[in-house]
Amino acid sequence: MTPVYGSTRRTGPGGPWSMLRPGPRSALPRMLTWAPLGPRDNTELAELIARSEAADTPPYRTSAQETAEYFVDPTYSGVAGRDENGVMRAFGLVRLRPAGEIYASMTGTVDPQWRKRGIGVALLHWQTERARHLIGAERAGEPTGSSTVAVPAHIVTTVLEDDERMKEHLAELRFEPRRWYREVRRPLSEPIPEVDLDGFLTIEPWSEELDDAVRRAHNQAFADSGGGSMSPEEWRAGRAYFAPQWSFVALDRSGDRARVAGYALSSRYEQDWEALGWREGYTDVIGVLADYRSRDAGPALLTAVMRAYAADGMEYAAAGFESDDPSGAVDLFLDLGYTATRGTILYGLDV
């Protein structure tokens, strides 16, 4: 089976196991002993994922701190398979992520020594059925008479773009490719260009005082492209690796009160560096409001980020972006010397 699928990194899910039953496990291969997966299993889970990532060499490494986020919210259901010595050899996890519509995301892997035995395919079937069950329960909890049409729901997972076997298994379950995620990288040894902004736009360091204004700008920027809105709690979640010293805000000071025109938020994923063979800063999210996309706010933010990385001794600047086009690329990155590296694909099934 696969590398750690469904882990497009930089995101986190979760919840107390006691709130959800794992669903039927009779279809899972009996060569392993299956039991519910919960927070107490996190150390073993992180070790299993580390073994998978060492074999599959994705462009990141997942820490135990990140896997602990799988269990934050009461909306997950998972199983772990152990061998006769009690070593975790496989896991599958499903969690709900309501965002206007209902999303059930699937994550899992099989130990490299235990692949090609049908375990991964069985886990995919288990997760898909479990996701349907959780979506049904979520819909049943909607207020009576609130709508004559069920809230749209989707089961989603991500796989590395070159994992042909997993893509075939998902196609057999009628999943379709929906979004393409591309990693990009740029050596900081190359000159970083100067970007001239008009007199009213400035690039300033991120600060706590600006953070909620940045969140509101983020919601507006993503609403322009059909995205959902983030609450203050959602915005602050998953910041274990956030690097404020590498994060910047573009401000429009043409009026009485400064307005956020754009932002670039970075993280420091030191657990990746040994596997990569170099030190890099990672731009987790960059956004520019529509009114400022022709005024070089995006390039100015990225060059500020690159200079901050270089000043801290980083060798590369890296980032990720998503597209609904498999050949899509963001000119903003390419024009500044970034090149595309390995990518992932989000597969979806409407239910």
Summary of the structure (lengths in Angstrom):
residues: 351
radius of gyration: 21.2
end to end distance: 24.8
largest distance: 68.9
contacts: 1093
relative contact order: 0.16
helix: 33%
strand: 28%
